[in-house]
Amino acid sequence: MAANIKTFVTEIANTGTFKTNQFFVKVGFPKLITDTILNTSDWPNFSDNLMYRIQRVTLPSRQMKPIMQKSVFRELRPIPVGYNSFDDLTMQILLSTDLRERKVFLEWQNKIFNEGGVPAYVDTISGTLAVATINEKTETDKIETHMFEGCWPMMIGDIELSAESSEVAMMNVVWQYRNWYIKYQSAKERRELMESYSSGRKSIIGPLVSDVNLEKNA
């Protein structure tokens, strides 16, 4: 059945189309970084101002991991058993004249693995990233947000200097993270369910063992 052009136009008019430049990013720095680096007079309001300098973000894909299983008909078919490792999260930052963005992220890496060769506990050096997507069809209280938990800057990109160019300088930062999910502002129950699945607190196939034990002991 061919698509009805009037229905198509109506649907696009009602729901709109997402444009890739309609987003903003909020970096949640860990307390260790906030107390030792950001709470100084050198760079006031760094966290808030950084949001306006993030020019590009690549939201990662998610891929399920299958194993091959032989059915009763003897053919092989893929069966999902979990998720593959998450892809890296990459962002591009517009640099200030004093390179404060580069300095802060380098200091963050120093806290992760100090000069004495001693790694820090990941819980003390990881933060959060919130990538909010917006458009003209979305109300303020219904912004959809990709939440990344347990984030830390794995790679701080190079900066190419050239006497032949006067372009503004950008810096790439590649992030590692523990988990990500979409925070549904417009559907509270669905949002809470997504968060519980993503954090491992709930299983989609049934209650957790701890939940069953609690019910038996009640």
C-alpha positions in Angstrom: 0.0 0.0 0.0 1.5 3.3 -1.1 1.9 6.0 1.5 -0.8 8.7 1.7 0.9 12.0 1.0 -1.6 13.9 3.1 -1.2 11.6 6.1 2.6 11.9 5.7 2.5 15.7 5.7 0.2 15.7 8.7 2.3 13.4 10.7 5.5 15.4 10.0 3.7 18.6 10.9 2.5 17.2 14.2 5.7 15.6 15.4 8.3 17.7 13.5 11.8 16.6 12.7 14.8 16.5 14.9 17.7 18.8 13.9 21.2 17.8 15.0 22.1 21.3 16.2 19.3 21.3 18.9 21.1 20.0 21.9 23.1 21.1 25.0 25.4 19.1 27.3 25.9 19.4 31.0 29.0 17.9 32.5 28.7 16.8 36.1 32.2 16.9 37.6 33.0 14.6 40.5 33.4 16.2 43.9 37.1 15.6 43.9 37.5 17.7 40.8 35.1 20.4 42.0 36.8 20.8 45.3 40.4 20.8 44.1 40.2 22.5 40.7 36.9 24.3 40.0 36.3 25.9 43.4 39.0 28.5 42.8 39.0 32.1 41.6 40.9 31.2 38.4 37.9 30.0 36.4 34.6 31.1 38.0 31.4 29.3 36.8 33.5 26.9 34.7 30.8 24.1 34.7 28.0 26.4 33.6 30.1 28.1 30.9 31.4 24.9 29.5 27.9 24.0 28.3 28.0 26.8 25.7 31.4 25.7 24.3 30.5 22.1 23.5 30.1 22.2 19.7 29.6 18.6 18.8 28.7 15.4 20.5 28.5 11.9 19.0 25.9 9.8 20.8 27.1 6.2 20.8 25.3 3.2 19.4 24.3 0.1 21.4 24.7 -3.4 20.0 23.5 -6.6 21.5 25.8 -9.6 21.7 24.5 -12.9 20.2 25.6 -16.5 20.3 24.9 -19.0 17.6 22.4 -21.7 18.7 21.2 -24.7 16.7 17.4 -25.1 16.6 15.4 -28.3 16.4 15.5 -27.8 12.6 19.3 -28.0 12.7 19.9 -24.5 11.4 22.0 -22.0 13.3 20.4 -18.8 14.5 21.7 -15.9 16.7 20.4 -15.7 20.2 20.9 -12.5 22.3 22.8 -13.0 25.5 23.7 -9.4 26.5 25.3 -6.2 25.3 28.6 -5.6 23.6 31.0 -3.1 25.2 29.7 0.5 24.9 31.2 2.7 22.2 33.2 5.8 23.3 31.4 9.1 23.7 33.2 11.9 21.8 32.7 15.7 22.1 34.3 18.7 20.5 34.9 21.8 22.7 35.5 25.4 21.6 38.6 26.6 23.5 39.0 29.8 25.5 41.9 32.1 24.9 43.7 30.8 28.0 43.0 27.1 27.2 41.2 26.6 30.5 39.1 23.7 29.1 42.3 21.8 28.2 43.8 22.6 31.6 40.8 21.4 33.6 40.6 18.1 31.7 44.3 17.5 32.0 44.1 18.1 35.7 41.2 15.6 35.8 43.4 13.0 34.2 46.1 13.8 36.7 43.7 13.0 39.5 42.8 9.7 37.8 46.4 8.5 37.5 48.8 10.7 39.4 52.5 11.2 38.6 53.4 8.6 41.2 51.8 6.0 39.1 49.0 5.3 41.5 45.5 5.0 40.0 42.5 6.4 41.9 39.3 4.7 42.8 36.9 5.0 39.8 34.1 6.1 42.1 36.0 9.2 43.2 37.1 10.4 39.8 34.0 9.7 37.6 31.2 12.1 36.9 28.1 12.3 34.7 27.1 13.7 31.3 23.6 14.8 30.4 23.0 15.3 26.7 19.6 17.0 26.2 17.9 17.1 22.8 15.4 19.8 22.1 13.2 21.1 19.2 10.4 23.5 18.5 7.8 20.8 19.1 9.1 19.9 22.6 7.9 21.6 25.7 10.4 22.7 28.3 9.4 20.0 30.8 9.5 17.2 28.2 13.1 17.4 27.0 14.6 14.0 26.4 18.0 13.5 27.9 20.7 10.9 27.3 22.3 10.2 30.7 25.8 8.8 30.9 26.9 7.6 34.3 30.4 6.9 35.6 32.2 9.2 33.1 35.8 10.1 32.9 38.0 11.6 30.1 40.0 8.8 28.5 41.6 10.9 25.8 42.2 14.7 25.4 42.7 15.5 21.7 45.5 17.4 20.1 45.4 21.1 19.0 46.8 21.9 15.6 48.6 25.3 15.5 49.4 26.9 12.1 50.8 30.2 11.0 48.7 29.8 7.8 45.3 29.8 9.6 43.3 32.0 12.0 40.5 29.5 12.7 39.1 29.1 16.1 40.7 26.2 18.1 38.7 23.1 19.0 39.6 20.2 21.2 38.2 16.7 21.2 37.5 14.8 24.4 36.8 11.0 24.4 34.9 9.7 27.3 34.6 6.3 29.0 31.4 5.6 31.0 29.8 2.8 33.0 26.3 3.0 31.6 23.8 5.1 29.6 20.1 5.4 29.2 17.5 7.9 28.0 15.7 9.9 30.7 12.1 10.2 29.6 10.7 13.4 31.1 7.3 12.9 29.5 6.6 9.4 30.9 7.5 9.0 34.5 6.8 5.2 34.8 8.8 4.4 31.6 11.7 6.6 32.7 11.9 4.9 36.1 11.7 1.4 34.4 14.4 2.3 32.0 16.7 3.6 34.8 16.1 0.4 36.9 16.9 -1.9 33.9 20.0 0.1 33.0 21.4 0.1 36.6 20.8 -3.6 37.1 18.2 -3.1 39.9 15.5 -4.8 37.9 15.3 -7.6 35.4 12.9 -7.5 32.4 12.4 -11.3 32.7 11.4 -11.3 36.4 12.2 -10.1 39.9 15.7 -10.1 41.2 16.8 -12.8 43.6 16.9 -10.3 46.4 13.4 -9.2 45.7 12.2 -12.8 45.9 13.9 -13.4 49.2 12.4 -10.3 50.6 8.9 -11.4 49.6 9.5 -14.8 51.2 10.7 -13.2 54.4 7.8 -10.8 54.6 
